[in-house]
Amino acid sequence: MIQLGEYNTLTILRETDPGLFLGDSEENEVLLPNRYVPESFEIGEEIEVFVYLDNE
């Protein structure tokens, strides 16, 4: 389960125009916007991200 307001280790699922979709072991997904995408990454790689709601 993706925990809001905490660091999560998530898997990079796919790359899209707005950014990367990350997922957990329970098939939950979250978008990592392009401004936060690391310079180098591979699909299937795990990364640690801080997850929060963005109202804008």
C-alpha distance matrix in Angstrom:
0.0 3.8 6.2 9.5 12.6 11.5 11.9 9.1 10.5 10.0 12.5 15.3 15.6 18.7 21.2 22.5 25.1 22.9 20.8 18.1 15.1 12.1 9.3 6.6 7.5 6.3 8.5 6.9 9.6 11.1 14.8 16.4 19.9 22.9 24.0 21.1 21.3 22.8 26.4 25.7 22.6 22.2 20.0 17.7 17.9 15.0 15.2 14.0 13.6 13.5 11.6 13.7 15.2 18.6 21.1 23.8
3.8 0.0 3.8 6.5 9.6 8.7 9.1 6.7 8.9 8.4 11.5 13.7 14.5 17.3 19.2 20.3 22.6 20.1 17.9 15.6 12.9 10.1 8.3 6.8 9.3 8.8 9.8 7.0 8.2 8.5 12.0 13.1 16.5 19.7 20.5 17.7 18.2 19.9 23.6 23.3 20.5 20.6 18.8 17.0 16.7 13.7 13.1 11.6 10.4 10.0 7.8 10.1 11.9 15.2 17.9 20.5
6.2 3.8 0.0 3.8 6.4 5.8 7.6 6.8 10.1 10.9 14.4 16.6 17.9 20.4 21.9 22.9 24.8 21.9 19.9 17.9 15.8 13.0 11.8 10.3 12.7 12.2 13.5 10.7 11.6 11.0 14.0 14.6 17.7 20.9 21.1 18.2 19.4 21.0 24.8 24.9 22.5 23.1 21.7 20.1 19.2 15.9 14.6 12.1 10.5 8.9 7.0 8.6 10.9 14.5 17.2 20.0
9.5 6.5 3.8 0.0 3.8 5.5 8.2 8.7 12.3 12.8 16.2 17.7 19.1 21.0 22.0 22.5 23.8 20.6 18.9 17.7 15.9 13.9 13.5 13.0 15.8 15.1 15.8 12.4 12.4 10.8 13.1 13.6 16.1 19.5 19.3 16.8 18.6 20.6 24.4 25.1 23.1 24.2 22.9 21.9 20.9 17.7 15.8 13.1 10.6 7.9 5.2 5.3 7.5 11.1 13.7 16.7
12.6 9.6 6.4 3.8 0.0 3.8 7.1 9.3 13.0 14.4 17.9 19.3 21.3 23.1 23.6 24.2 25.2 21.8 20.1 19.1 18.0 15.9 16.1 15.6 18.5 18.3 19.1 15.8 15.5 13.3 15.0 14.6 16.7 19.8 18.9 16.3 18.6 20.3 24.0 25.0 23.6 25.1 24.4 23.5 21.9 18.6 16.1 12.9 10.2 6.7 5.6 5.3 8.3 11.4 14.2 16.8
11.5 8.7 5.8 5.5 3.8 0.0 3.8 6.3 10.0 12.1 15.8 17.7 20.0 22.2 23.0 24.2 25.6 22.5 20.2 18.6 17.6 14.9 14.8 13.8 16.5 17.0 18.1 15.4 15.3 13.6 15.4 14.6 17.3 20.0 19.2 16.1 17.9 18.9 22.7 23.3 21.7 23.1 22.6 21.3 19.5 15.9 13.5 10.1 8.3 5.5 6.0 7.8 11.3 14.2 17.3 19.7
11.9 9.1 7.6 8.2 7.1 3.8 0.0 3.8 6.9 9.4 13.1 15.0 17.8 20.0 20.8 22.5 24.1 21.4 18.6 16.7 15.9 13.0 13.3 12.4 15.2 16.5 17.4 15.1 14.6 13.0 14.5 13.2 16.1 18.3 17.7 14.2 15.5 16.0 19.7 20.0 18.4 19.9 19.7 18.3 16.1 12.6 10.0 6.4 5.4 4.2 6.4 9.4 13.1 15.5 19.0 20.9
9.1 6.7 6.8 8.7 9.3 6.3 3.8 0.0 3.8 6.0 9.8 12.2 14.7 17.3 18.7 20.6 22.8 20.3 17.4 14.9 13.6 10.2 9.9 8.7 11.5 13.0 13.9 12.0 11.9 11.0 13.1 12.2 15.7 18.0 18.1 14.6 15.1 15.7 19.4 19.1 16.8 17.6 17.0 15.3 13.5 9.8 8.1 5.5 5.4 6.2 7.0 10.6 13.9 16.5 19.9 21.8
10.5 8.9 10.1 12.3 13.0 10.0 6.9 3.8 0.0 3.8 7.0 9.9 12.7 15.6 17.3 19.8 22.3 20.4 17.1 14.1 13.0 9.3 8.9 7.8 10.1 12.7 13.3 12.4 12.1 11.9 13.7 12.7 16.3 18.0 18.5 14.9 14.4 14.5 17.9 16.9 14.3 14.7 14.2 12.1 10.1 6.3 5.5 4.3 6.4 8.9 10.1 13.8 16.9 19.1 22.7 24.2
10.0 8.4 10.9 12.8 14.4 12.1 9.4 6.0 3.8 0.0 3.8 6.6 9.0 12.1 14.1 16.5 19.3 17.7 14.4 11.1 9.5 5.8 5.4 5.3 8.3 10.8 10.5 9.7 9.0 9.2 11.0 10.6 14.4 16.1 17.4 14.1 13.1 13.7 17.0 15.8 12.8 12.6 11.3 9.4 8.4 5.3 5.6 6.3 7.4 10.1 10.3 13.9 16.4 18.3 21.7 23.1
12.5 11.5 14.4 16.2 17.9 15.8 13.1 9.8 7.0 3.8 0.0 3.8 6.0 9.3 11.8 14.7 17.9 17.1 13.7 10.0 8.5 5.3 5.3 6.4 8.6 11.3 10.2 10.5 9.4 10.2 11.5 11.2 14.8 15.9 17.8 14.9 12.9 13.4 16.1 14.3 10.8 9.7 7.9 5.7 5.6 4.3 6.4 8.8 10.2 13.3 13.4 16.9 18.9 20.5 23.8 24.7
15.3 13.7 16.6 17.7 19.3 17.7 15.0 12.2 9.9 6.6 3.8 0.0 3.8 6.0 8.1 11.3 14.4 14.0 10.5 6.8 6.2 4.6 6.6 9.2 11.7 13.9 11.9 11.9 9.6 9.9 9.8 9.4 12.4 13.0 15.4 13.0 10.4 11.2 13.6 11.9 8.4 7.3 5.2 5.2 5.6 6.2 7.4 10.3 11.0 14.2 14.2 17.3 18.9 19.8 23.0 23.4
15.6 14.5 17.9 19.1 21.3 20.0 17.8 14.7 12.7 9.0 6.0 3.8 0.0 3.8 7.2 10.0 13.6 13.7 10.9 7.3 5.6 5.4 6.4 9.5 11.4 13.0 10.2 10.8 8.6 9.8 10.0 10.8 13.6 14.4 17.4 15.4 12.9 14.3 16.3 14.6 11.1 9.2 5.8 6.0 8.4 9.5 11.1 13.8 14.0 16.9 16.1 18.8 19.8 20.7 23.5 23.9
18.7 17.3 20.4 21.0 23.1 22.2 20.0 17.3 15.6 12.1 9.3 6.0 3.8 0.0 3.8 6.6 10.3 11.1 8.7 5.9 5.4 7.4 9.5 13.0 15.1 16.3 13.1 13.3 10.5 10.9 9.8 10.5 12.3 12.5 15.9 14.8 12.0 13.8 15.1 13.8 10.8 9.2 6.2 8.3 10.5 12.1 13.2 15.9 15.7 18.5 17.6 19.9 20.5 20.7 23.2 23.1
21.2 19.2 21.9 22.0 23.6 23.0 20.8 18.7 17.3 14.1 11.8 8.1 7.2 3.8 0.0 3.8 7.1 8.3 6.1 4.6 6.4 9.2 12.2 15.8 18.3 19.5 16.4 15.9 12.6 12.0 9.7 9.6 10.3 9.6 13.2 12.8 9.9 12.0 12.9 12.2 10.1 9.6 7.9 10.9 12.2 13.9 14.1 16.7 16.0 18.6 17.9 19.9 20.3 19.8 22.3 21.5
22.5 20.3 22.9 22.5 24.2 24.2 22.5 20.6 19.8 16.5 14.7 11.3 10.0 6.6 3.8 0.0 3.8 5.6 5.3 6.0 7.5 11.1 14.0 17.8 20.5 21.0 17.7 16.8 13.2 12.2 9.4 10.0 9.6 9.2 13.0 13.5 11.3 14.1 15.0 15.0 13.5 13.3 11.6 14.5 15.8 17.2 17.0 19.1 17.8 19.8 18.6 19.9 19.6 18.6 20.6 19.5
25.1 22.6 24.8 23.8 25.2 25.6 24.1 22.8 22.3 19.3 17.9 14.4 13.6 10.3 7.1 3.8 0.0 3.8 5.6 8.2 10.4 14.0 17.2 20.9 23.9 24.3 20.9 19.6 15.9 14.3 10.9 11.0 9.2 8.1 11.7 13.2 11.7 14.7 15.2 16.1 15.4 15.9 14.8 17.9 18.8 20.0 19.3 21.0 19.3 20.9 19.8 20.5 19.9 18.2 19.7 18.0
22.9 20.1 21.9 20.6 21.8 22.5 21.4 20.3 20.4 17.7 17.1 14.0 13.7 11.1 8.3 5.6 3.8 0.0 3.8 7.2 9.2 12.6 15.8 19.4 22.7 22.9 19.8 17.9 14.2 11.8 8.1 8.2 5.9 6.0 9.3 10.8 10.2 13.8 15.1 16.4 15.7 16.7 15.7 18.3 18.7 19.2 17.9 19.1 16.8 17.9 16.6 17.0 16.2 14.3 16.0 14.4
20.8 17.9 19.9 18.9 20.1 20.2 18.6 17.4 17.1 14.4 13.7 10.5 10.9 8.7 6.1 5.3 5.6 3.8 0.0 3.8 6.7 9.6 13.2 16.8 20.1 20.8 18.0 16.3 12.5 10.1 6.5 5.6 4.5 4.4 8.0 8.3 7.0 10.5 12.1 13.1 12.1 13.2 12.4 14.9 15.0 15.5 14.2 15.6 13.7 15.4 14.5 15.7 15.8 14.6 17.0 15.9
18.1 15.6 17.9 17.7 19.1 18.6 16.7 14.9 14.1 11.1 10.0 6.8 7.3 5.9 4.6 6.0 8.2 7.2 3.8 0.0 3.8 6.3 9.9 13.4 16.6 17.7 14.9 13.6 10.0 8.4 5.8 5.1 6.6 7.1 10.3 9.2 7.1 9.9 12.1 12.1 10.0 10.6 9.2 11.3 11.6 12.1 11.3 13.2 11.9 14.2 13.4 15.4 16.1 15.7 18.5 18.1
15.1 12.9 15.8 15.9 18.0 17.6 15.9 13.6 13.0 9.5 8.5 6.2 5.6 5.4 6.4 7.5 10.4 9.2 6.7 3.8 0.0 3.8 6.8 10.5 13.6 14.2 11.3 10.0 6.4 5.7 4.6 6.1 8.6 10.4 13.3 11.8 10.3 12.9 15.4 15.0 12.4 12.1 9.8 10.8 11.8 11.7 11.6 13.2 11.9 14.0 12.5 14.6 15.1 15.5 18.1 18.4
12.1 10.1 13.0 13.9 15.9 14.9 13.0 10.2 9.3 5.8 5.3 4.6 5.4 7.4 9.2 11.1 14.0 12.6 9.6 6.3 3.8 0.0 3.8 7.2 10.5 11.7 9.5 8.3 5.5 5.3 6.2 6.9 10.5 12.4 14.7 12.2 10.9 12.9 15.8 15.1 12.0 11.7 9.5 9.3 9.7 8.7 8.8 10.2 9.5 11.8 10.7 13.5 14.8 16.0 19.0 19.9
9.3 8.3 11.8 13.5 16.1 14.8 13.3 9.9 8.9 5.4 5.3 6.6 6.4 9.5 12.2 14.0 17.2 15.8 13.2 9.9 6.8 3.8 0.0 3.8 6.9 7.9 6.0 5.4 4.4 6.4 8.9 10.3 13.9 16.1 18.3 15.7 14.5 16.2 19.2 18.1 14.8 13.9 11.2 9.8 10.7 9.3 10.2 11.3 11.1 13.1 11.7 14.5 15.8 17.7 20.6 22.0
6.6 6.8 10.3 13.0 15.6 13.8 12.4 8.7 7.8 5.3 6.4 9.2 9.5 13.0 15.8 17.8 20.9 19.4 16.8 13.4 10.5 7.2 3.8 0.0 3.8 5.4 5.6 5.6 6.8 9.0 12.1 13.3 17.0 19.3 21.1 18.2 17.3 18.5 21.7 20.3 17.0 16.0 13.6 11.2 11.8 9.6 10.9 11.3 11.7 13.5 12.2 15.3 17.0 19.5 22.4 24.2
7.5 9.3 12.7 15.8 18.5 16.5 15.2 11.5 10.1 8.3 8.6 11.7 11.4 15.1 18.3 20.5 23.9 22.7 20.1 16.6 13.6 10.5 6.9 3.8 0.0 3.8 5.6 7.5 9.7 12.5 15.6 17.0 20.7 22.9 24.8 21.8 20.7 21.6 24.6 22.8 19.3 17.7 15.2 12.2 13.2 11.4 13.4 14.1 15.1 16.8 15.8 18.7 20.4 23.0 25.8 27.8
6.3 8.8 12.2 15.1 18.3 17.0 16.5 13.0 12.7 10.8 11.3 13.9 13.0 16.3 19.5 21.0 24.3 22.9 20.8 17.7 14.2 11.7 7.9 5.4 3.8 0.0 3.8 5.6 8.9 12.1 15.6 17.7 21.2 23.8 25.8 23.1 22.3 23.8 26.9 25.5 22.0 20.5 17.7 15.1 16.5 14.6 16.2 16.5 16.8 17.8 16.0 18.3 19.4 22.2 24.6 26.8
8.5 9.8 13.5 15.8 19.1 18.1 17.4 13.9 13.3 10.5 10.2 11.9 10.2 13.1 16.4 17.7 20.9 19.8 18.0 14.9 11.3 9.5 6.0 5.6 5.6 3.8 0.0 3.8 6.4 10.0 13.2 15.6 18.9 21.4 23.8 21.5 20.4 22.2 25.1 23.7 20.2 18.6 15.4 13.5 15.4 14.2 15.8 16.6 16.5 17.9 15.8 18.0 18.6 21.0 23.2 25.1
6.9 7.0 10.7 12.4 15.8 15.4 15.1 12.0 12.4 9.7 10.5 11.9 10.8 13.3 15.9 16.8 19.6 17.9 16.3 13.6 10.0 8.3 5.4 5.6 7.5 5.6 3.8 0.0 3.8 7.0 10.6 13.2 16.5 19.4 21.4 19.2 18.7 20.9 24.1 23.3 20.1 19.2 16.3 14.8 16.1 14.4 15.1 15.2 14.3 15.1 12.5 14.4 14.9 17.3 19.5 21.6
9.6 8.2 11.6 12.4 15.5 15.3 14.6 11.9 12.1 9.0 9.4 9.6 8.6 10.5 12.6 13.2 15.9 14.2 12.5 10.0 6.4 5.5 4.4 6.8 9.7 8.9 6.4 3.8 0.0 3.8 7.0 9.8 12.9 15.7 17.9 16.0 15.4 17.9 21.0 20.5 17.5 16.9 14.1 13.4 14.6 13.3 13.5 14.0 12.7 13.7 11.2 13.0 13.3 15.1 17.5 19.0
11.1 8.5 11.0 10.8 13.3 13.6 13.0 11.0 11.9 9.2 10.2 9.9 9.8 10.9 12.0 12.2 14.3 11.8 10.1 8.4 5.7 5.3 6.4 9.0 12.5 12.1 10.0 7.0 3.8 0.0 3.8 6.6 9.5 12.7 14.6 12.8 12.8 15.7 18.9 19.0 16.5 16.7 14.6 14.6 15.0 13.5 12.7 12.7 10.5 11.1 8.5 10.0 10.3 11.7 14.4 15.6
14.8 12.0 14.0 13.1 15.0 15.4 14.5 13.1 13.7 11.0 11.5 9.8 10.0 9.8 9.7 9.4 10.9 8.1 6.5 5.8 4.6 6.2 8.9 12.1 15.6 15.6 13.2 10.6 7.0 3.8 0.0 3.8 6.0 9.1 11.3 10.1 10.1 13.5 16.4 17.0 15.0 15.6 13.9 14.9 15.1 14.2 12.9 13.3 10.9 11.8 9.7 10.8 10.8 10.9 13.6 13.9
16.4 13.1 14.6 13.6 14.6 14.6 13.2 12.2 12.7 10.6 11.2 9.4 10.8 10.5 9.6 10.0 11.0 8.2 5.6 5.1 6.1 6.9 10.3 13.3 17.0 17.7 15.6 13.2 9.8 6.6 3.8 0.0 3.8 6.6 8.2 6.4 6.6 10.0 13.1 14.1 12.6 14.1 13.2 14.5 13.8 12.9 10.9 11.2 8.7 10.0 9.0 10.6 11.5 11.2 14.4 14.3
19.9 16.5 17.7 16.1 16.7 17.3 16.1 15.7 16.3 14.4 14.8 12.4 13.6 12.3 10.3 9.6 9.2 5.9 4.5 6.6 8.6 10.5 13.9 17.0 20.7 21.2 18.9 16.5 12.9 9.5 6.0 3.8 0.0 3.8 5.5 5.7 6.6 10.4 12.8 14.6 14.0 15.9 15.4 17.3 16.7 16.2 14.0 14.3 11.6 12.4 11.5 12.1 12.3 10.7 13.4 12.4
22.9 19.7 20.9 19.5 19.8 20.0 18.3 18.0 18.0 16.1 15.9 13.0 14.4 12.5 9.6 9.2 8.1 6.0 4.4 7.1 10.4 12.4 16.1 19.3 22.9 23.8 21.4 19.4 15.7 12.7 9.1 6.6 3.8 0.0 3.8 5.3 5.1 8.6 10.1 12.3 12.4 14.6 14.9 17.4 16.6 16.8 14.6 15.5 13.4 14.8 14.6 15.5 15.9 14.1 16.6 15.0
24.0 20.5 21.1 19.3 18.9 19.2 17.7 18.1 18.5 17.4 17.8 15.4 17.4 15.9 13.2 13.0 11.7 9.3 8.0 10.3 13.3 14.7 18.3 21.1 24.8 25.8 23.8 21.4 17.9 14.6 11.3 8.2 5.5 3.8 0.0 3.8 5.8 8.6 10.2 13.1 14.0 16.8 17.6 19.8 18.4 18.1 15.3 15.5 13.0 13.9 14.3 14.8 15.5 13.4 16.1 14.3
21.1 17.7 18.2 16.8 16.3 16.1 14.2 14.6 14.9 14.1 14.9 13.0 15.4 14.8 12.8 13.5 13.2 10.8 8.3 9.2 11.8 12.2 15.7 18.2 21.8 23.1 21.5 19.2 16.0 12.8 10.1 6.4 5.7 5.3 3.8 0.0 3.8 6.4 9.2 11.6 11.9 14.9 15.7 17.3 15.5 14.7 11.7 11.7 9.3 10.6 11.6 12.9 14.4 13.2 16.5 15.5
21.3 18.2 19.4 18.6 18.6 17.9 15.5 15.1 14.4 13.1 12.9 10.4 12.9 12.0 9.9 11.3 11.7 10.2 7.0 7.1 10.3 10.9 14.5 17.3 20.7 22.3 20.4 18.7 15.4 12.8 10.1 6.6 6.6 5.1 5.8 3.8 0.0 3.8 6.5 8.3 8.4 11.2 12.3 14.3 12.7 12.7 10.3 11.5 10.2 12.5 13.5 15.4 16.9 16.1 19.3 18.3
22.8 19.9 21.0 20.6 20.3 18.9 16.0 15.7 14.5 13.7 13.4 11.2 14.3 13.8 12.0 14.1 14.7 13.8 10.5 9.9 12.9 12.9 16.2 18.5 21.6 23.8 22.2 20.9 17.9 15.7 13.5 10.0 10.4 8.6 8.6 6.4 3.8 0.0 3.8 5.5 6.5 10.1 12.2 14.1 11.7 12.0 9.5 11.1 10.9 13.7 15.5 17.8 19.9 19.2 22.6 21.7
26.4 23.6 24.8 24.4 24.0 22.7 19.7 19.4 17.9 17.0 16.1 13.6 16.3 15.1 12.9 15.0 15.2 15.1 12.1 12.1 15.4 15.8 19.2 21.7 24.6 26.9 25.1 24.1 21.0 18.9 16.4 13.1 12.8 10.1 10.2 9.2 6.5 3.8 0.0 3.8 6.8 10.4 13.1 15.6 13.4 14.5 12.6 14.6 14.7 17.5 19.2 21.5 23.3 22.3 25.5 24.2
25.7 23.3 24.9 25.1 25.0 23.3 20.0 19.1 16.9 15.8 14.3 11.9 14.6 13.8 12.2 15.0 16.1 16.4 13.1 12.1 15.0 15.1 18.1 20.3 22.8 25.5 23.7 23.3 20.5 19.0 17.0 14.1 14.6 12.3 13.1 11.6 8.3 5.5 3.8 0.0 3.8 7.2 10.4 12.8 10.6 12.4 11.4 14.2 15.1 18.4 20.1 22.8 24.8 24.3 27.6 26.6
22.6 20.5 22.5 23.1 23.6 21.7 18.4 16.8 14.3 12.8 10.8 8.4 11.1 10.8 10.1 13.5 15.4 15.7 12.1 10.0 12.4 12.0 14.8 17.0 19.3 22.0 20.2 20.1 17.5 16.5 15.0 12.6 14.0 12.4 14.0 11.9 8.4 6.5 6.8 3.8 0.0 3.8 6.9 9.0 7.0 9.2 9.0 12.3 13.5 17.1 18.5 21.5 23.5 23.4 26.8 26.2
22.2 20.6 23.1 24.2 25.1 23.1 19.9 17.6 14.7 12.6 9.7 7.3 9.2 9.2 9.6 13.3 15.9 16.7 13.2 10.6 12.1 11.7 13.9 16.0 17.7 20.5 18.6 19.2 16.9 16.7 15.6 14.1 15.9 14.6 16.8 14.9 11.2 10.1 10.4 7.2 3.8 0.0 3.8 6.1 5.5 8.8 10.1 13.8 15.3 19.0 20.0 23.1 24.9 25.2 28.4 28.1
20.0 18.8 21.7 22.9 24.4 22.6 19.7 17.0 14.2 11.3 7.9 5.2 5.8 6.2 7.9 11.6 14.8 15.7 12.4 9.2 9.8 9.5 11.2 13.6 15.2 17.7 15.4 16.3 14.1 14.6 13.9 13.2 15.4 14.9 17.6 15.7 12.3 12.2 13.1 10.4 6.9 3.8 0.0 3.8 5.5 8.7 10.6 14.2 15.4 18.9 19.2 22.2 23.8 24.2 27.3 27.2
17.7 17.0 20.1 21.9 23.5 21.3 18.3 15.3 12.1 9.4 5.7 5.2 6.0 8.3 10.9 14.5 17.9 18.3 14.9 11.3 10.8 9.3 9.8 11.2 12.2 15.1 13.5 14.8 13.4 14.6 14.9 14.5 17.3 17.4 19.8 17.3 14.3 14.1 15.6 12.8 9.0 6.1 3.8 0.0 3.8 6.5 9.6 13.1 14.9 18.4 18.7 22.0 23.9 24.9 28.1 28.5
17.9 16.7 19.2 20.9 21.9 19.5 16.1 13.5 10.1 8.4 5.6 5.6 8.4 10.5 12.2 15.8 18.8 18.7 15.0 11.6 11.8 9.7 10.7 11.8 13.2 16.5 15.4 16.1 14.6 15.0 15.1 13.8 16.7 16.6 18.4 15.5 12.7 11.7 13.4 10.6 7.0 5.5 5.5 3.8 0.0 3.8 6.6 10.3 12.6 16.3 17.3 20.9 23.2 24.2 27.7 28.0
15.0 13.7 15.9 17.7 18.6 15.9 12.6 9.8 6.3 5.3 4.3 6.2 9.5 12.1 13.9 17.2 20.0 19.2 15.5 12.1 11.7 8.7 9.3 9.6 11.4 14.6 14.2 14.4 13.3 13.5 14.2 12.9 16.2 16.8 18.1 14.7 12.7 12.0 14.5 12.4 9.2 8.8 8.7 6.5 3.8 0.0 3.8 7.0 9.7 13.3 14.5 18.2 20.8 22.3 25.8 26.6
15.2 13.1 14.6 15.8 16.1 13.5 10.0 8.1 5.5 5.6 6.4 7.4 11.1 13.2 14.1 17.0 19.3 17.9 14.2 11.3 11.6 8.8 10.2 10.9 13.4 16.2 15.8 15.1 13.5 12.7 12.9 10.9 14.0 14.6 15.3 11.7 10.3 9.5 12.6 11.4 9.0 10.1 10.6 9.6 6.6 3.8 0.0 3.8 6.4 10.1 11.9 15.6 18.5 19.7 23.4 24.0
14.0 11.6 12.1 13.1 12.9 10.1 6.4 5.5 4.3 6.3 8.8 10.3 13.8 15.9 16.7 19.1 21.0 19.1 15.6 13.2 13.2 10.2 11.3 11.3 14.1 16.5 16.6 15.2 14.0 12.7 13.3 11.2 14.3 15.5 15.5 11.7 11.5 11.1 14.6 14.2 12.3 13.8 14.2 13.1 10.3 7.0 3.8 0.0 3.8 7.0 9.5 13.2 16.5 18.0 21.7 22.8
13.6 10.4 10.5 10.6 10.2 8.3 5.4 5.4 6.4 7.4 10.2 11.0 14.0 15.7 16.0 17.8 19.3 16.8 13.7 11.9 11.9 9.5 11.1 11.7 15.1 16.8 16.5 14.3 12.7 10.5 10.9 8.7 11.6 13.4 13.0 9.3 10.2 10.9 14.7 15.1 13.5 15.3 15.4 14.9 12.6 9.7 6.4 3.8 0.0 3.8 6.2 9.6 12.9 14.3 18.0 19.0
13.5 10.0 8.9 7.9 6.7 5.5 4.2 6.2 8.9 10.1 13.3 14.2 16.9 18.5 18.6 19.8 20.9 17.9 15.4 14.2 14.0 11.8 13.1 13.5 16.8 17.8 17.9 15.1 13.7 11.1 11.8 10.0 12.4 14.8 13.9 10.6 12.5 13.7 17.5 18.4 17.1 19.0 18.9 18.4 16.3 13.3 10.1 7.0 3.8 0.0 3.8 6.7 10.3 12.0 15.7 17.1
11.6 7.8 7.0 5.2 5.6 6.0 6.4 7.0 10.1 10.3 13.4 14.2 16.1 17.6 17.9 18.6 19.8 16.6 14.5 13.4 12.5 10.7 11.7 12.2 15.8 16.0 15.8 12.5 11.2 8.5 9.7 9.0 11.5 14.6 14.3 11.6 13.5 15.5 19.2 20.1 18.5 20.0 19.2 18.7 17.3 14.5 11.9 9.5 6.2 3.8 0.0 3.8 7.1 9.5 13.0 14.9
13.7 10.1 8.6 5.3 5.3 7.8 9.4 10.6 13.8 13.9 16.9 17.3 18.8 19.9 19.9 19.9 20.5 17.0 15.7 15.4 14.6 13.5 14.5 15.3 18.7 18.3 18.0 14.4 13.0 10.0 10.8 10.6 12.1 15.5 14.8 12.9 15.4 17.8 21.5 22.8 21.5 23.1 22.2 22.0 20.9 18.2 15.6 13.2 9.6 6.7 3.8 0.0 3.8 6.5 9.7 12.0
15.2 11.9 10.9 7.5 8.3 11.3 13.1 13.9 16.9 16.4 18.9 18.9 19.8 20.5 20.3 19.6 19.9 16.2 15.8 16.1 15.1 14.8 15.8 17.0 20.4 19.4 18.6 14.9 13.3 10.3 10.8 11.5 12.3 15.9 15.5 14.4 16.9 19.9 23.3 24.8 23.5 24.9 23.8 23.9 23.2 20.8 18.5 16.5 12.9 10.3 7.1 3.8 0.0 3.8 6.3 9.2
18.6 15.2 14.5 11.1 11.4 14.2 15.5 16.5 19.1 18.3 20.5 19.8 20.7 20.7 19.8 18.6 18.2 14.3 14.6 15.7 15.5 16.0 17.7 19.5 23.0 22.2 21.0 17.3 15.1 11.7 10.9 11.2 10.7 14.1 13.4 13.2 16.1 19.2 22.3 24.3 23.4 25.2 24.2 24.9 24.2 22.3 19.7 18.0 14.3 12.0 9.5 6.5 3.8 0.0 3.8 5.6
21.1 17.9 17.2 13.7 14.2 17.3 19.0 19.9 22.7 21.7 23.8 23.0 23.5 23.2 22.3 20.6 19.7 16.0 17.0 18.5 18.1 19.0 20.6 22.4 25.8 24.6 23.2 19.5 17.5 14.4 13.6 14.4 13.4 16.6 16.1 16.5 19.3 22.6 25.5 27.6 26.8 28.4 27.3 28.1 27.7 25.8 23.4 21.7 18.0 15.7 13.0 9.7 6.3 3.8 0.0 3.8
23.8 20.5 20.0 16.7 16.8 19.7 20.9 21.8 24.2 23.1 24.7 23.4 23.9 23.1 21.5 19.5 18.0 14.4 15.9 18.1 18.4 19.9 22.0 24.2 27.8 26.8 25.1 21.6 19.0 15.6 13.9 14.3 12.4 15.0 14.3 15.5 18.3 21.7 24.2 26.6 26.2 28.1 27.2 28.5 28.0 26.6 24.0 22.8 19.0 17.1 14.9 12.0 9.2 5.6 3.8 0.0
